[in-house]
Every structure is written in structure tokens, then in C-alpha cells.
Amino acid sequence: MSSPAQPLNVVAAVIQHESRILVCRREPGRAQGGKWEFPGGKIEHGESPEQALIREVKEELDVEIQVLEHLTTDDTPSAGQIIRLMCFRAHLISDRPTRSSDHDELRWVRPSQLDALDWAPADVHAVAILASTAISRNE
């Protein structure tokens, strides 16, 4: 009996600005192409999740963020492995992003609009938390 593979540790930023959240659509041709996600990426050896998130957002979106608080951690099976996604709330400490190296579209949406998008499976739980919070606040 083989031991289960180690999960792939990934981080994502829930960046809120003026009551809207940044969402990104994966480019066609990439894994999960056309699906929406929060920006982020893989944790490299020796990095903390927060360090990885700051680096990944800088690489993808060319913006600076401050990581605020942990939102959720979820394991999602994908292509024969487990993706462990850690989502953190964050805010911009530079201008809003205008482009992405990994995405073909960026949108700023209200939390109540999150459910209308076609999300990558790993992000679904964080979306549910954010959307339910918005409903309870009538946003």
C-alpha cells in the first residue's frame, strides 16, 4: 500500500478594495482555463504562506499587498493530486492591477456577485464564505 502523496501547498489572496473583491479568470490553455480564482500560487521551499502570497501577487499582477488574516484552508483533489489552498484576506498597498501574467481577465466584483462566476474547484469554499458574509450584511 503506497502512502498518500503530499498535498501541493498553494496560497490565494482575497483582495478587497472599496467594497469589491479582485477576481481573476485563468487563461485558456492553462489548467482550469476559463475558471475564476483569487490570485496567488505555489509556496516555494522555505517560504511562509504569507511570503509566498506577497511574491506570487507581485509576479502575477505587479502590485504590492499586505496580508491581513487567514480566511480558509481547503484540500481539493485535482489531476491525481491534492491541492491545499490557503486563502488570506489582503489589501493593496500600491495601485490597482491592470494586467496579469496568468489571467485573461481581471474584475472587481461585490461579494454578493461572487456566486455568479464559474470558479476553480479549489476556490469554491472561500467563495461560499465570502458570499454568505455578504448576504448577512446585505451587500
N, C-alpha and C positions, 0 to 999 in steps of 0.2 A: 504494500500500500504506500503510495507516494505522499509526501507531505504537501499541504496546500501551498501554492505559490504566495510569495509576499505581495501584498497589495501595492499598486502604483500610487504613491502619495502625490496628490495634486491639490493646489490651492486656487481659490477664486475670490475676487473682490466684488462685494456689493457696494458700489459707489453711488451715494445719493448726493444730489445737488439740486437745491431749490425744489424740494418735494418730488423729484423724479429720480429714477434709477437707471444707470447705464446698462444696456443690454447689447450684446454683440452676436451677429449671425456668422457662423462658420462658413468659410469659402467653400463653394462646390469643389469636389475632388479631394477634400480632406476627410478624415474620419468624422462622421456625424455632420457632413456638409449640409448646409441649409438649415441646421438646427440652431436655436438661440442658446446662449450661455452667458455667464458672467465672465469677465476677463480674468486670466490667470494662467497657470501652467504647472509643470512638474517641479517638485522640490529636488534640488541637486544635493549631492553628498555634502554634509557639513553645514547645510543651511537650516535655519529655523523656518517654520511655515511663514512667519511674518517677513523674514528676509527674502524668501523665495517670492512672495507675493509682490513686494516692492520691486524686485528685479524684473519679474515677468511683466508687470504692468508697464514698467518703463520700456522694456523691449518691444512689447506688442503695440502700445498706444503712445509711447513717447511722452508720458506725463508722470508726474510725481504724486504719490499718495501717502497718506498716513493711515496705518492700520489701527482700527479702533477696538473692536471686540469680536470674539468668535461667535458665529451665528449657528453653524451646524457642521457636523461631520457625518458623512454617509458613505457606505460601501455599495457600489453598483457593479454587477457583472457586465463585462464588455469584451467581446472578441477573445474569449477564453481566459481573461484575467479579471481581477477585481480592481476597480478604480476607487480609491479612498479620497473623496473630495472634502476638503475643509474650506468652508465659506466664512469669510470675515467681512464685517462692515468696515468701510473705509471712506475717507473723503479726500477730495483733490486738494493738493497744496500747490498746484500750478494751473495753467489754463485748461479748459475742457479739451478732450482729444478730438481730433478731426479726421484721423485715419487709423488703420490697424494693419499690422503685418500679417495677421491670421484671419481676418474677418472681412466680408464684403459689404457689411452694413453695420453702422452704429446707430442706436436710438436711445433717447431719453424718454422713459415712459413712467406714468404714475404707477404706484404699487398695485392699484386696482386693475390695471391693464395687463399685468404680467400673465395671467391665465390665458389670454387670447393668443399667445405666441406658441410656436411648436418648439418645445425645449429639449435639449440633450438630456437623456435619462439621468445623468449624474446630478443635474441641477434642479430636478423636479421637486425634491423635498424642501430645499431652500426657497423655491418659488412659492410653494404652498404656505410656508411660514410667513413670508413677506405679504402674500395676498391676504391671508387670514388676519394679519395685523392691520392691514389697510381697511378691510371690511369692518373690523371692530372700531376703527377710528373714523369710518365713513369718508375715506379718501378717494 
